[in-house]
């Protein structure tokens, strides 16, 4: 077990399995490369908590829970950076934005996190598919699930 300081829960213990490395960092946060995936109080959301800055944390969610036909076409060069050998080695997550002004809660479907389950390495990919936005309205997508619009 490792003790970390989190934005949402203060000090807590996590298992080493919860730790991931993002060698290139996230866009805009390139210097932070070590994170822990921590449960949130609101399932199915999780926290991506920086282990280098306790005030840096991102809410994340499995995009397939929001949009069942979500697709990620990630090039082999990107996947090789995190040692992916086969598609079933990866977990896809998206970063969630909860605006303070009360506007729509959104998920970044254009810049998913791609996590290798085995190496615990991660990249933030940028999808060129124009079907996906950086601001997918989660509530609208859940309400229209099945009609092809997320």
C-alpha angles and dihedrals in degrees: 000000000000126000116225136172113236134194094229104036108020114222116007141155121244134179119253087243088070093062120097133178123222100193095191094036124225120300107279091012100063096144093061110079108154119076141163125216107226132180117256127212089248116065131240089027123091133190122244096206122192111231089201098054119028090202093059114085135140128204109231136186140184103261092209089068087061100037118019094196096050111138132194119198103191120177121242092242091061092046092049089060088069096037097251111172100173137012094250089063092074139081118199120211133169130215115245125214120207105189116215091221092069095250122138121312106236140190126215103237092166095059106039125176112241112202125189104221092208106040093034088224121137140192131190105230126203112219118212092202105113092209089080125073135195088234111047107169102235097202094047091047092051092047092051096040110146098023092089099251121113 
